[in-house]
Amino acid sequence: MINAKKIYSNAGDFILLESDGVFYLDVLIPNFYPNSHFDVSKTFILTNEDKNKKEDTSYLKSLAEDIRKDWKKYSSREVSDVKIIN
């Protein structure tokens, strides 16, 4: 399990997390399952390019939107068992 600190939160959209120098983006994906109203949160490792832009909230918001549109495109960067600590 990864224990990650919350660095920044854009409520209802995404959370920027950090653990041991590695940054993650936890993205809320509404209506994840077909024909349901269940929202799912998925966590993705930021690439070096993403990491360099981690303070640009517009960039992170755009990245979160891209992930929501096609999360399978980012599946190789997905991690599980992340515990968010304050």
URURCOR-V922812 format. One record per helix or strand of 2 or more residues. SS is the DSSP state (a for helix, b for strand). FROM is the first residue (numbers start at 1). TO is the last residue. If there is no record, write none. Layout:
ss->SS from->FROM to->TO
ss->SS from->FROM to->TO
//
This chain:
ss->b from->2 to->10
ss->b from->14 to->19
ss->b from->22 to->29
ss->b from->40 to->45
ss->a from->48 to->52
ss->a from->57 to->69
ss->a from->71 to->77
ss->b from->78 to->79
ss->b from->82 to->85
//
